[in-house]
Every structure is written in structure tokens, then in C-alpha cells.
Amino acid sequence: MISVILSACVLATLTVAVHATGIAFLLRLHLQPRGVWHVTRILLRMIWWLVLLHLAEISIWGLFYWWRGCLPNAEAAFYSSGPPTPRLVTAIWCW
């Protein structure tokens, strides 16, 4: 049971760390906007950056599911780790 709780905490921490680091990096790049088009570019970059961050987070969870054998193959593991599924509940359910 301790390993389940520890694994869940590590996965949640990695997810938050990836998200926080990515947002901090993006904000550091664009602290002072200089016009409407500059703000538009910043917003578009932020959207794409968030998409990439979410893909990294999904990859972390998918690799965990696949490594632990929670799902039969890598495709199912990555599919199940997307945003519509409650990842932490699925990780605990795996055991």
C-alpha cells in the first residue's frame, strides 16, 4: 500500500513540476508585451506551449501505466492517460 501511495505522489509531483516549470519558462520569455500583435503572438505561443506541456504530462502517466502493466499495450496506456480520465484514480485502481 505504501508503494501505491508513493507512486501516486511521485506521479502527481512530476505532473505539477512539468506544468509549473513550463509556465515559468514561458512567462520569463514574455514579461513585457509591446503591442496588440505582440500580445497575440504571446497568447498563441502560450496555447501551443500548454499543448506541449500536457503531452509531456500524458506521456509521463502513459509510461507509468505501461511500465506497471496496468493496461495491455502502450497504445491503451497513452490513450487512458489523457485529460478525460482521472489519472490518479486510474493509477491507484491499477493495483
Secondary structure, 3 states (H helix, E strand, C coil): CHHHHHHHHHHHHHHHHHHHHHHHHHHHHCCCCCCHHHHHHHHHHHHHHHHHHHHHHHHHHHHHHHHHCCCCCHHHHHHHCCCCCCHHHHHHHHC
